[in-house]
Structures are given as C-alpha cells and as structure tokens.
Amino acid sequence: MPTAAPPAIAAELRRLLAHSHAPYSGVHVAAGVEAEDGSIHYGVNVENAAYPQGVCAEASAISAAVTHGYRAIRRVWLASSLPGLIWPCGGCRQKIWELSEPGCEVVSVGPDGRVETHAIEALLPLGFRLEPPR
C-alpha cells in the first residue's frame, strides 16, 4: 500500500529525532498522528531506567492528539535513527487500533526516503475495541 510521506511531515519527523530521549537503547523514534480534522500531532520516545516506564513515540503522539481533544486517528507516520523501516510495538498497535478510523494507515519513513504503508488491521489482526472511535 504505497503512501508517500509529505515532505514537511518527513522533515519534521527527522528534526524531532534529536528530541528523543534514548540513552539506553540508542534508538531515537519520532511519530506523527493525523487526527480527523487533518491536524498533525507529534511525539518522540522517552526512555526510562525503570523499564517499562518509558513512552513510545507513537504513544506520545497519540497522547498529544488526545490532549487536544481528538479521538479518531486517520494516519500514523514513523521515523527512527535505525537504517531501515520501523513499525509500532504491540502495545502501540493496540493504542492506534483503539483510536483509529477503519483503514488507518501506518506509514514508516526510512532515512533513505523509502516509505512503506500498512493498514492498522494488517499490523494488528483481530485487535480489541470496546466501541468505535469518537
């Protein structure tokens, strides 16, 4: 499922990698989530020595969107300091699933400009949702 990352979003993800706090893994991650009105909310990973108390970039971005009153995610973009593409962990896949619209795209943006997209339903088959997003 090819979806190009808009250049402004890809550039912002790359810029935000420097804000990540990853002294333990050394892997810096930035995420952006598109809310139902098209607004983009960003977050980065914040690791903590008291693992698993850190926060994934996806969870950080979702929290930013929810803080601003949004409850329906259309799209998620990810970038990292790793050489290839990355995908959300299981916990973040569930967070995306619970707050996403059907067909929500998860877009991984590689450092070389390569982009790959999958629907959240493909990344988390049979995810659990109490009710549809609001």
Disulfide bonds with the S-S distance in Angstrom:
none
